[in-house]
Each structure stands twice: as structure tokens, then as C-alpha cells.
């Protein structure tokens, strides 16, 4: 047998299809007569074939000077970070979530007991030295160091300042909600820098906060941006609808809030359309916007939603991979410039599965 297989010095050989060397001919005759085995097997050749199809390998040896037979089957090179995990051959669907995750957050929050409203405090204390701040339940919250906050707020302090670990705040639902408001104010600070690009925060709105594009001098607005696959993509973010004297505009915008996904903090973004009057800036009355929004929804499909998220990710980040939302002394508040994506194995979406009733992501 070893001569016919052409073994190398280590006894390693390549299986030969349709060539068999039975170890017990009597048993082979019995099983062959029962139609439960073939006279000329292809087992080892099939093992090699299937291993290579899966990007793996199979090696067989008859070590010299031994009656032993050694088989080794190797898995494909790992496609993930874990070296013990082989490549997943199942169809994968990629889902893009409308969450911009925070890449880094300060480890603690400074809380200072103060008297007066934020407006009154700003008259006697240089709050800009602390970056973004907010007040809640008689305390001023910020990410600036405690020592700096005590110096800046000395004139309005009613008690000692303290630094609270972010993990402790996250365990308390009420405090975690306040933390989300502080993070949102930092994000709104970034939105205000985009005013020169034609984006404005909707004024006088205390809940369900939104921002939208306004027209260029009362006319439509065109924005040019780059995608991962194309450069210089034009997008009309403010479109004129209707004709004079009944001109109105369709303005792209987003609703936004800070939310948590488990231990992950993120800015949740929801694209929407603001419908404005002849100046391309002032919103139409509520009843008029509702009617137009209902008609506009029929044009939104999965491909349109994906395109919207790609655009908003590029616009909000201005093409940068990471945004620094910190102001003043805050340097460790970073927001990802791309939306969160998940790769999910799609069970049942095999190419030759004719009975599938789903579409891949």
C-alpha cells in the first residue's frame, strides 16, 4: 500500500480516488453484500475535497516503521479576533443602526451645588472656562475637573464640589437621564458649528429635539459630499415645491437624542422632513406639515433610508472618523463619525434554498 501511494520521507501521501486497501476483506465482503459500503471507496479523497472547499486542509500519513495511520484536518484561518474560531460560511446580513456611538467618555462628572439659574450664574462666573455645563436640582454638572470648577464657581457655590464616577451615575436611572442631557448639550454644541453649512436647531423646542437645513437665501440648498465609494455626490437638502405664489420647501432634518445600548452610549438620529414656507426657513403650520409628511412617507424605502444615514453620517462628522465634542478643558469626549453596524448570520438564506421567504439585509 505504501508503495502505491507514493509516501514521502515522513509517510505523508495524497489519497487516490477509487483506490482502496481493505484491512479486513471478510468484513468488506459482508458489508458490500448488504449494500452498505462501496468496493472502491472515496472517503479520504472526499475529506481532502471538503476541507479545501472550506479553506482548510487535510493531511494523511503512514509514519515509517509504524503500523499507525495518522490523519490531521485543519480548519481555515480565523476570520475574527479569536484564533479558535473558524470562518463562518453562513450568509451575513449587515444592519446599520441609527446610532452614532461614543468612542470615549469622561470617567467622572463634576457636580457643584450652586444658587441661581444658569443665566444668572453666567453673569458672575466665566462658564466658558468649564466648557459645556447644565444645572439640575440645584447642582451644576460638567465634565471639567473639580478643582477648576471650584475656582470658576466660587462666587455662587453653596457647598463643596464633588466628582461622581460615571459608573455610579449609570446605575441610577434618574442620574443617568441627567447625564444623557449633558451629553446631548455637547452634541448640540457641535450642531451649532454646522450653521454655516446650512443646518439649524429648531428653536423653542424643549422635547424631541430636531435640527434641519434651511434654504440658501430663500432658495433651494445643494450639498456636495463624499461616500466610501464615490466623491462629489450632490444632494439637494432643501427642495422647492409648488409654484409662485404658493411656494413651499421640503427641508431635510434629523431628530436626535442620547440613548444607551447596554453599556454603550450613543446619539440616536432619526431623519425627517421639515416643510417650510416661502423663505425656506420658517416651518409651515402644524396641520400643513402633517399632510405633506403623510404624502412624503410613501417614497421612503430601505434604500432611501440607507442613503439618508450615509449622508447624515458624513455630514455630521464632516468626513472625520471621530468627533471631539469636548469644549474647553474636556478632551476625552469623542463621538464616532459613522453609524453603528452589526453583522448578523442570516439563517435560512442559503443560495439553493428555494423555500426562503426573507430577503438578506
GIDA-V971402 format. One line per field, one symbol per residue. ss: DSSP state (2 for helix, 1 for strand, 0 for the rest). phi: phi as a letter, one per 20 degrees, with the letter a starting at -180 (. if undefined). burial: + if it has 24 or more other ideal C-beta (glycine too) atoms within 12 Angstrom, else -. A space follows every 10 residues. Layout:
ss = ???
phi = ???
burial = ???
//
This chain:
ss = 0222200000 0110000000 0000222222 2220000000 0022222222 2220001111 1000000001 1111000000 0000000000 0111110011 1111000111 1111000222 2222002222 0011110011 1100022222 2200001000 0111122222 2022222222 2222222222 2220222011 1000000001 1110000000 1111100000 0011111111 1000000111 1111111111 1001111111 1111110000 0010022222 2222222220 0222222222 2222222000 0111000000 0001110000 1111100000 0000000000 0
phi = .fffelfefe nfbefdfmcc cfecfffgff fffemdbefd fcgfffffff fffemdbccc bdggmcefcd ccddffgged fefedefeef gddeddeece ffebcgfbce ccfcdnffff fffdcffffe necbdblmce daefgfffff ffdgfcfdaf fbddffffff fdgfffffff ffffffffff gffeffendc ffflceclfb cbfdfelmcg cdcdbddgdc dmeebeecde cmcgedebcd dfbcebaecd dmeeebeedc fbddddefem cfffggffff ffffffffee cgffffffff ffffffelne fbdeefcmee cddddfecff ccecfdfndf geeedfccdf f
burial = ---------- --+-+----- ---------- ---------- ---+--++-- +------+++ ++-------- ---------- ---------- -----+++++ +++-++-+++ ++++---+-- +---+-+--+ ++++++--++ ++++++-+++ -++--++--- +-++-+--++ ----++-+++ ++++++++++ +--+--++++ ++------++ +++++----+ +-+-+----- ----++++++ +------+++ ++++++++++ ----++++++ +++++++--+ +-++----+- -+-------- -------+++ ++++++++-- --++++++++ --++++++++ ---------- ---------- -
//
